[in-house]
């Protein structure tokens, strides 16, 4: 029964931290755009440029 003397304040502390984090997230616009992140994986990747150099190509020989 003595464990309740520890668990009740710990639970209240966890609840207060959760509420504080929720209000912090709301104040920092974390919930403003809920639709765009869900669509981003479905978008096509941009077409590669025609005159782009390959990543392993070098422009000038090293001396």
C-alpha positions as CSV (number, residue, x, y, z in Angstrom):
1,X,0.0,0.0,0.0
2,X,3.0,2.3,0.5
3,X,3.8,2.1,-3.2
4,X,0.8,4.3,-3.8
5,X,2.5,7.1,-2.0
6,X,5.2,6.9,-4.7
7,X,3.1,6.1,-7.8
8,X,0.5,8.8,-7.5
9,X,3.0,11.7,-7.4
10,X,5.1,10.1,-10.2
11,X,1.9,9.7,-12.3
12,X,0.9,13.3,-11.7
13,X,4.5,14.4,-12.7
14,X,4.4,12.4,-15.9
15,X,0.9,13.8,-16.7
16,X,2.2,17.4,-16.2
17,X,5.2,16.8,-18.4
18,X,2.9,15.3,-21.2
19,X,0.6,18.3,-21.0
20,X,3.5,20.7,-21.1
21,X,5.0,19.0,-24.1
22,X,1.6,19.1,-25.9
23,X,1.2,22.8,-25.4
24,X,4.8,23.4,-26.4
25,X,4.2,21.5,-29.7
26,X,1.0,23.5,-30.3
27,X,2.7,26.8,-29.7
28,X,5.6,25.8,-32.1
29,X,3.2,25.0,-35.0
30,X,3.8,21.3,-35.0
31,X,0.2,20.5,-35.9
32,X,-0.4,23.2,-38.5
33,X,0.1,21.0,-41.7
34,X,-1.1,17.5,-41.2
35,X,-1.8,16.7,-44.9
36,X,1.5,17.4,-46.7
37,X,3.8,14.9,-44.8
38,X,1.4,12.1,-45.7
39,X,1.6,12.9,-49.4
40,X,5.4,13.4,-49.6
41,X,6.3,9.7,-50.0
42,X,3.8,9.4,-52.9
43,X,5.4,12.2,-55.0
44,X,7.6,11.4,-57.9
45,X,11.3,12.2,-57.7
46,X,12.5,15.1,-59.9
47,X,13.9,14.1,-63.2
48,X,17.7,14.2,-63.4
49,X,19.3,17.0,-65.3
50,X,20.5,16.1,-68.8
51,X,23.9,17.7,-68.4
52,X,24.7,16.7,-64.9
53,X,28.1,15.2,-64.2
54,X,28.1,11.8,-62.6
55,X,29.1,11.8,-58.9
56,X,32.3,9.8,-59.6
57,X,33.6,12.0,-62.5
58,X,36.5,14.3,-61.9
59,X,36.9,17.7,-63.7
60,X,40.6,17.9,-63.7
61,X,43.4,15.4,-63.2
62,X,45.3,15.7,-59.9
63,X,49.1,16.4,-60.2
